[in-house]
Amino acid sequence: SSSLRSKLPHQHPRVSQLSCRRILANMLGGAKVALTAPIRMTADVKSRARSSLQGEELFHLLNDPNPSVRVDACVRFRNLDRGTTCRLAGTLLAMLRDSDPRVRVASCEVAPLLPGDILVHHVEHVISLLRDPDRRVRLSAREALVGLPDMALTPHAAAVASLLSDSDHSVRAAACQALSKLPANELDPYVDSLIECLNDPEGKVRAVAGDTIPRLPVEVLVTRAGKFSDMLKGSDFRLRSTAKD
């Protein structure tokens, strides 16, 4: 009915009015009745209807042939409720492999907002984009890597640690920041590699390492007390400052 449609969000042209009725019918139980009979809109039904319609609309937008529309759909993920976000997370993360670099950038920017238990299966795609031919995608992938939650990063710790020796200093810096978020027991095998970043030939990596290492869990630093003691005795002011911190 017109009153029902006025209470629901604006729909993409590809989502028919009948689709609205079907969604509500499935939620209320008894599709045959709901498709033809008036529906009483309680607050809970209205909320669930909005969520379902947003999800169906966004699914169509993410698969639109126009890349600009797909970019807009990625951006709209920022405003979704958790339930809808989880349902469409796989579709969004598939955009990491989109043929258009603008879509890959947009999906990278939103990826860290997704639940860690879903992201964990797609971290390798984020890492692969660090080698993307488009500079904007590489930048977004670095930012996404740093923004990933520890739940998603932990199973991929070795792959992230290997980036500390990458030829691109920006990737090395991003890997340093990402590893610092791991739980102490998962981080311990890579602490020595992080400390080595204090001697990186690139100033940006040294700066990130100098800022990151003092904030690592105490339990992984205590076992390296000898290394920090040696730094305090050295002639490099920057290393002495980090060791002191």
Disulfide bonds with the S-S distance in Angstrom:
none
